[in-house]
């Protein structure tokens, strides 16, 4: 008996979110009647509609699907990012519908399955996507809930059986403490989401509490150097499981995997950056622990194409490169910089950055200034507010002043393509978690000279 067997209608408030849409897709494939609200249509909501899921952009109660209004047994799934005065949210609360946060739903789904969970302030989406791909390619029937669109599957949901569940474990709002992981990984524990946690120490405690959810017969893998107990993974260091004998050929990493018992050879990874090598080692370690045959893993990892907006090449010519990345934290920007310099040595690199959240910009201003200043040239967009109201004095102009680099300028989104063209860079990197992702295709066409 599954936890949600008796429910026919499921309505998502915030269905366009990356985690929400994966759940919507899952229930839709399970044969439920799925619908939802989001404030605007995006590529993702249009894909959901194409798959047969009703998506509305009106928050008015009278615009709710009739099936949901008439079914008091309907399940309402919502995200913590929803405004408290949302009309539909208030209607469902007043009418005592069953309401569950996204995290609780995911937690209920993991309870009945052998679950591999990947947590971390950076790296969790790529690592969980890699892990799901490795298990699927080595013959397991998996269900995977991912926090990004895996390029191999063009989806954030992989669903072809229930032998094992792979989930991205989100620390936001302490969501991941609702999961029941049998094997877990923690890729990083940098300060982030300070609007929720207040301070770094509480984030560390939260990750330790997540690690403690793993039963005694399970295992916790963690990035070498983190203050955790379990099995350490790393790149060319003293970790218990590590990538060794690393070389770069034709834009790909070649490496061997050293575990406590063996060294396995012949791995190739086409994702750039040391951080992706670390992600690969973590995914491989979890796959081997789960029981995947090590001999099949080299082929599986070589065929992994990555995750949309994670160092995604949109133009890759000798004279011009356009890269799109979701980086929105100083550590992620620094990782992108390392990857760009390693893969495109000697090239002039222009960074285009859209800061995400006023609070994050304020909390990490100096680190942002330092990581952005490493590029040869910088175009800075206005701060994307997401769920926040403005904070006085915290603006992109203020941040730009902190960047120690002569070649820098503020730019409006409407003028972005022209500004990029005028800078004459050989490598252009677009970074940010806001709506800069929606501009990428337009910029690609402009730079390629397509209209």
Secondary structure, 3 states (H helix, E strand, C coil): CCCCCCCCEEEEECCCCHHHHHHHHHHHHCCCEEEEECCCCCHHHHHHHHCCCEEECCCCHHHCCHHHHHCCCCEEEECCCCCCCCHHHHHHHHCCCEEEEHHHHHHHHHHCCCEEEEECCCCHHHHHHHHHHHHHHCCCCEEEEEEEEECCCCEEEEECCCCEEEEECCCHHHHHHHCCCCEEEECCCCCCCHHHHCCHHHHHHHHHHHHCCCCCCCEEEEECCCCCCCEEEEECCCCCEEEEEEEEECCEEEEEEECCCCEEEEEEECCCCHHHHHHHHHHHHHHHHHCCCHHHHHHHHHCCCCECCCCEEEEECCCCEEEEECCCCHHHHHHHHHHHHHHCCCCCEEEEEEEECHHHHHHCHHHHHHHHCCCCEEEEEEEECCCCCCCCCCCHHHHHHHCCCCCEEECCHHHHHHHHHHHCCCEEEEECCCHHHHHHHHHHHHHHCCC
